[in-house]
Amino acid sequence: MPEQSFSGLRLEGNLSTDPQEIAYAATDFGGIVSQIPLAVAQVSSAQDVTAVLTFAADHGLSVTPRGQGHSSMGQAQARSGIVLDLSDLNAVHDISDDRVVVDAGTTWAALLAATLQHGLTPRVLTDYLGTSVGGTLSVGGIGGTTHRYGVQTDNVLSLDVVTGDGVLRTCSPTESPDLFNAVLAGFGRCGVIVRATIPLIAAPARVRRIKVYYSTAAELRTQQRKLLGERRFDFLQGQILPSDAGWVHLLDVAAFYTSPAEPDDADLLDGIGFDAGRDKIEDLSYWEFATRLDETVTYLESTGEWRSPHPWPNLFLPDRTTDTFVDEIMHDLTHADLGASGLILTYPVPADVLATPLFRVPDAPTIFLVAALRFASSGPIAEQMVQSNRRWYDTAVNLGGTSYPVGAIPFAEGDWRNHLGEAHRPLAAAEARYDPRGVLNRRLKLAP
Ligand SMILES: Cc1cc2nc3c(=O)[nH]c(=O)nc-3n(C[C@H](O)[C@H](O)[C@H](O)COP(=O)(O)OP(=O)(O)OC[C@H]3O[C@@H](n4cnc5c(N)ncnc54)[C@H](O)[C@@H]3O)c2cc1C
């Protein structure tokens, strides 16, 4: 095959075929698959994005947008195509009382730092803020306040998108809603998000965070269900963790406040089995709370686990089958099956707060996220974990569950078809309209 020349592609940013840049774009946080692109386009404007998409269409190449590359299994990679790196498109524009206009390559950490200067915050933050705005809006973006506000894609006022045909368009729930709904949680199939307008609310000054440990998963879920109904806490999560004494089950909840409206600890702790000798209550600034994973990241960097493979499966189960699913996967799970710092994140969300058509969740009034943060010490162990993830996925589907496809679960065309269900038809129509030459994320396109 003749070598592809990129001499006709002029960018304000940078187009690179440097082996180091190529190697970087062929990796992701998952560290499981590596697909080698022909070039990496480091874009600095919407015009750059148009230039790359037009060039790719004219030369029969596929383009994959990349935010921070924190996907687990190649979602932001482009085999023999162009990786469109948005990390330099990272300005925070207007911040007004109720919204912010932000470039898609901005990390949530940078966005929050900017909005907090105005005493404001996005409603929903992911646990880790090193992800990009465009990256999580292209997948969903779930966090501890999702039980109140939905996922991040449910909290977008409008988007500027360069569609696959190279045209810069604005879309919202009322302006080109077909595009809006095909881009949010659309994994970059129809267009590249270059800018988003996101609603803001008053940021709390302080956070009272409470951690309670239970000996069984059933106790944890019973408390989570009760608290979900009561709306006692602003933040609601939970974890299953390895310990020397076996698995422990952690309720992780928080109440947000700004003085003088301080929460009453007795009310917060009422009936949740808090044991002062075992459990923890702490008071943090909102920023300390939002960046609470930074310490863990520093620790994982020190042990090398931040760079090892991360076969993380993310699943959603209907409440009615969550107990069965968790019992089944925990039955013969060993600590080694999760790796040294592994854990399982699990928390409930009421389905009525979720409205993004492509964010596919079980048909149930309440769903549970069950996400395993697995750390593999080698490639073969990662492969075994990926196979185990696939078995978990099959079990989940039999129990009415779905995947959150940012994770490391092998997904064939048929899986995508099942996953998308009725949402496939409008997505396919949007792809045909906005990416008629099939440039974007070609490997995700389904046959009609
Ligand atoms: C430590 C850690 C913690 C995490 N915690 C959470 C969490 O709490 N909640 C949660 O929901 N997820 C979480 N995730 C998963 C994370 O949200 C996703 O992996 C997300 O995609 C990461 O954003 P990114 O910028 O790295 O996206 P990338 O991995 O770069 O891209 C993800 C997908 O979106 C597409 N894409 C990226 N940018 C654009 C764009 N501008 N326009 C169109 N398409 C685009 C890519 O092609 C790809 O398909 C976590 C991941 C890690 C590593």
The ligand as an ORCA input file, in Angstrom:
! r2SCAN-3c Opt
* xyz 0 1
  C      -9.925      6.843     36.729
  C     -11.199      6.871     35.937
  C     -12.382      7.166     36.583
  C     -13.570      7.233     35.864
  N     -14.717      7.570     36.529
  C     -15.872      7.663     35.845
  C     -17.073      8.069     36.491
  O     -17.108      8.359     37.676
  N     -18.195      8.146     35.742
  C     -18.197      7.861     34.401
  O     -19.229      7.968     33.768
  N     -17.087      7.460     33.786
  C     -15.934      7.356     34.470
  N     -14.804      6.948     33.814
  C     -14.908      6.587     32.411
  C     -14.778      7.848     31.567
  O     -15.860      8.713     31.773
  C     -14.773      7.515     30.098
  O     -13.728      6.649     29.823
  C     -14.674      8.782     29.257
  O     -14.826      8.437     27.927
  C     -13.373      9.419     29.479
  O     -13.279     10.684     28.854
  P     -12.082     10.929     27.890
  O     -11.993     12.391     27.692
  O     -10.874     10.243     28.340
  O     -12.688     10.228     26.588
  P     -11.947      9.344     25.495
  O     -11.582      8.047     26.096
  O     -10.861     10.125     24.881
  O     -13.126      9.128     24.442
  C     -14.272      8.374     24.778
  C     -15.169      8.197     23.555
  O     -15.722      9.460     23.178
  C     -15.301      9.850     21.857
  N     -14.987     11.268     21.990
  C     -14.060     11.846     22.803
  N     -14.103     13.189     22.683
  C     -15.086     13.468     21.775
  C     -15.625     14.667     21.234
  N     -15.181     15.859     21.611
  N     -16.608     14.569     20.308
  C     -17.084     13.374     19.915
  N     -16.617     12.201     20.400
  C     -15.642     12.249     21.327
  C     -14.111      8.966     21.552
  O     -13.987      8.714     20.162
  C     -14.457      7.698     22.315
  O     -15.344      6.894     21.573
  C     -13.590      6.915     34.485
  C     -12.400      6.574     33.843
  C     -11.220      6.562     34.548
  C      -9.961      6.191     33.835
*
